[in-house]
Amino acid sequence: MNFVAVAHSPLVPDRTPARIAYRAVDPPPETAADAAPLVILHGGWGYDMYPFDRQIAAYGTRRRVVIPDRSGYGESPSLSALPVDFHQRAADETLAVLDGLELRRPALWGHSDGAIVALRLALAHPGRIGAVVAEATHFFRRKPASKPFFENVIANPASTEIMRAHAIAWLRIGDEATASEDFYDGRLGALAVPTLVVHGARDPRTEPDEIEALRRGAPAIAVRIFDAGHSPHSEPASADAVTAAVARFLDA
């Protein structure tokens, strides 16, 4: 595990600098990287729940792959609670990590919460990001179909502290949002960074009409639907097809 010190992270404002852990996979020494680095942004249960082993094996011979653990996860600073604006705070922390590692115009592949982070970061700083893959992303802030899921996570004694904090934050996000409010403040259609949405047709965290609402709000964004659940990149039936589709997108 590697670490990068960032001067400030709004996820842990009382810790300066914040020491953010990250994994890094570099092309073999005899192979010069000829593609932009890829930064993978994990979902709300952390990287290990939905690892990117297949993608690292497929892409790691040509490009550097960097996988930071957001504050609250892995060996990064711990958290006992997440604020309702944690996606924006995570985007700010991610930008600081990109600066600290001197990653210029990387591609971002965000999964679930990480996809929201990637899209918000690309909206705010389009000149800093080369491309975005938004997998299992969320459009609506309110997720009524997922409310029992989050409540069960909170009640489950096997849940970790960050899983409970994450579920509590999601319930608060839904309680404070209007029915049509989205995570991008109605601005996703202005996204100027090449973006591919990867989504599972059976994703249980998707609300009815959510992907169609995303398409209406941002018609220029390419959307690929796979026969999968919440993690098309790691589910055996879809992983190879997703890996190939993203490789074509990134190479283009």
C-alpha positions in Angstrom: 0.0 0.0 0.0 1.2 3.5 -0.9 0.3 6.8 0.7 0.0 10.4 -0.5 -0.3 13.4 1.9 -2.8 16.0 0.8 -2.8 19.4 2.5 -6.5 19.3 3.1 -9.5 16.9 2.7 -13.0 18.2 3.5 -13.9 14.6 4.5 -11.4 14.9 7.4 -11.0 18.7 7.9 -9.4 18.2 11.4 -6.5 16.1 10.0 -3.9 18.2 8.2 -2.3 16.8 6.2 -4.6 13.9 5.4 -2.7 10.7 4.6 -4.6 8.9 1.8 -3.8 5.3 1.0 -3.7 4.1 -2.6 -2.8 1.1 -4.7 -0.8 1.6 -7.8 -0.1 -0.9 -10.6 2.5 0.2 -13.2 3.3 -1.3 -16.6 6.3 -3.6 -16.6 9.6 -1.8 -16.7 10.3 -3.0 -20.2 7.0 -1.6 -21.4 6.6 2.1 -21.6 3.1 3.3 -20.8 1.5 4.7 -23.9 -1.9 5.6 -22.5 -3.3 8.0 -19.9 -3.4 6.7 -16.3 -6.6 5.2 -15.0 -7.9 6.1 -11.6 -10.5 3.8 -10.1 -12.9 5.3 -7.5 -14.5 2.6 -5.4 -18.1 2.4 -4.2 -19.6 2.9 -0.8 -18.5 -0.4 0.6 -14.8 0.0 -0.4 -12.6 -1.4 -3.1 -12.4 -5.0 -1.8 -16.1 -5.6 -2.1 -16.0 -5.2 -5.9 -12.3 -5.5 -7.0 -11.1 -4.6 -10.5 -8.7 -7.5 -10.9 -9.7 -8.3 -14.4 -9.4 -4.7 -15.5 -6.0 -4.3 -13.9 -4.8 -7.4 -15.8 -6.2 -6.2 -19.1 -5.1 -2.5 -18.9 -2.0 -2.6 -16.6 0.4 -3.4 -19.4 -0.3 -0.1 -21.1 -1.3 2.4 -18.5 -0.8 3.1 -14.8 -3.7 2.1 -12.7 -4.2 4.0 -9.4 -6.8 3.1 -6.8 -7.1 5.5 -3.9 -9.1 4.6 -0.7 -11.3 7.6 0.2 -11.1 8.8 3.8 -13.1 6.3 5.8 -11.9 3.3 3.9 -8.9 1.0 4.1 -5.8 2.6 5.5 -6.9 6.2 4.8 -8.1 8.3 7.8 -11.0 6.7 9.6 -14.5 8.2 9.8 -17.4 7.5 12.1 -20.0 9.6 10.1 -20.5 10.9 6.6 -22.1 14.2 5.9 -24.9 14.4 3.3 -22.6 16.2 0.9 -19.9 13.5 1.2 -19.9 13.0 -2.6 -18.7 16.6 -3.2 -16.2 16.3 -0.4 -14.9 13.1 -1.9 -14.6 14.8 -5.3 -12.5 17.6 -3.6 -10.3 15.0 -1.9 -9.9 13.1 -5.1 -8.7 16.2 -6.9 -6.1 16.7 -4.1 -4.9 13.1 -4.6 -4.6 13.7 -8.4 -2.5 16.8 -7.6 -0.4 15.0 -5.0 0.4 12.2 -7.4 0.9 14.6 -10.4 -1.7 12.7 -12.5 -2.6 15.0 -15.4 -5.8 14.3 -17.3 -6.3 10.7 -16.1 -9.3 8.6 -17.0 -11.6 8.1 -14.0 -13.6 4.9 -13.5 -16.0 5.3 -10.7 -18.3 2.6 -9.3 -21.5 3.5 -7.6 -20.7 6.3 -5.2 -17.4 6.6 -6.9 -19.2 7.2 -10.2 -21.0 10.2 -8.6 -17.6 11.5 -7.4 -16.1 11.1 -10.9 -19.0 12.9 -12.6 -19.0 15.8 -10.2 -15.2 16.1 -10.5 -15.4 16.1 -14.3 -18.2 18.7 -14.2 -16.2 21.0 -11.9 -12.8 20.5 -13.5 -13.2 19.3 -17.1 -9.6 20.4 -18.0 -8.2 18.0 -15.4 -10.0 14.8 -16.5 -9.4 13.0 -19.8 -12.4 10.6 -19.7 -15.0 9.2 -17.3 -16.5 5.7 -16.9 -19.5 5.9 -14.6 -20.5 2.4 -13.5 -23.6 1.7 -11.5 -24.0 5.5 -11.1 -26.9 7.2 -9.4 -28.9 10.1 -10.8 -31.7 10.7 -8.3 -30.9 11.7 -4.7 -34.0 10.1 -3.4 -33.8 6.3 -3.5 -37.1 5.0 -2.0 -36.7 1.5 -3.3 -33.3 1.2 -1.5 -34.6 2.6 1.8 -35.2 -0.9 3.3 -31.7 -2.0 2.1 -30.0 0.9 4.0 -32.1 0.3 7.1 -31.0 -3.3 7.1 -27.4 -2.3 6.8 -27.7 -0.1 9.8 -29.4 -2.8 11.9 -27.1 -5.6 10.8 -24.5 -6.3 13.6 -22.1 -7.6 10.9 -21.9 -4.2 9.2 -18.8 -2.2 9.6 -18.7 1.3 11.0 -18.2 2.9 7.5 -21.1 0.8 6.1 -23.4 2.0 8.7 -22.2 5.6 8.3 -22.7 5.3 4.5 -26.3 3.9 4.9 -27.2 6.7 7.4 -25.9 9.3 5.0 -27.9 7.9 2.1 -31.1 7.9 4.1 -30.5 11.6 5.1 -29.8 12.5 1.5 -33.1 11.0 0.5 -35.0 12.6 3.3 -33.6 16.1 2.4 -34.1 15.9 -1.4 -37.1 16.5 -3.6 -38.5 13.7 -5.7 -36.8 14.9 -8.9 -33.6 16.3 -7.5 -30.4 14.9 -9.0 -26.8 14.6 -7.8 -25.6 17.0 -10.5 -27.8 20.0 -9.8 -29.4 19.7 -13.2 -26.0 20.3 -14.9 -25.1 16.8 -16.2 -26.0 17.8 -19.7 -23.2 20.4 -19.6 -20.5 17.7 -19.0 -17.7 18.4 -21.5 -15.6 15.3 -20.7 -16.0 12.1 -22.8 -18.1 9.8 -20.6 -19.4 6.2 -20.8 -22.1 5.0 -18.4 -21.9 1.3 -17.7 -25.0 -0.1 -16.0 -26.5 -3.4 -15.0 -30.0 -4.1 -16.2 -30.8 -5.8 -12.8 -29.1 -3.2 -10.6 -31.1 -3.3 -7.4 -30.0 0.3 -6.4 -31.6 1.8 -9.5 -34.9 3.5 -9.3 -37.6 3.2 -12.0 -36.8 5.6 -14.9 -33.5 6.6 -13.3 -31.3 5.7 -16.3 -33.8 7.2 -18.7 -33.8 10.4 -16.6 -30.0 10.4 -16.9 -30.3 10.0 -20.7 -32.8 12.8 -20.9 -30.7 15.1 -18.8 -27.4 14.3 -20.6 -28.2 12.9 -24.1 -24.6 13.2 -25.3 -23.4 10.6 -22.7 -23.0 7.1 -24.1 -24.8 4.4 -22.0 -24.1 0.7 -22.2 -26.5 -1.6 -20.4 -25.3 -5.1 -19.5 -27.1 -8.2 -18.1 -25.8 -7.7 -14.6 -26.5 -6.4 -11.2 -24.8 -3.6 -9.3 -21.2 -4.5 -10.3 -21.0 -5.4 -14.1 -17.2 -5.1 -14.0 -16.8 -7.9 -11.5 -19.8 -10.2 -12.1 -18.6 -13.3 -14.0 -21.3 -13.2 -16.7 -20.5 -9.5 -17.6 -17.0 -8.8 -16.5 -15.2 -9.7 -19.8 -17.8 -7.7 -22.0 -17.5 -4.7 -19.7 -13.7 -4.9 -19.7 -13.6 -4.9 -23.5 -16.2 -2.2 -23.9 -14.4 0.2 -21.6 -11.0 -0.6 -23.3 -12.6 0.4 -26.6 -13.9 3.6 -25.1 -10.7 4.6 -23.4 -8.6 3.8 -26.5 -10.9 6.0 -28.5 
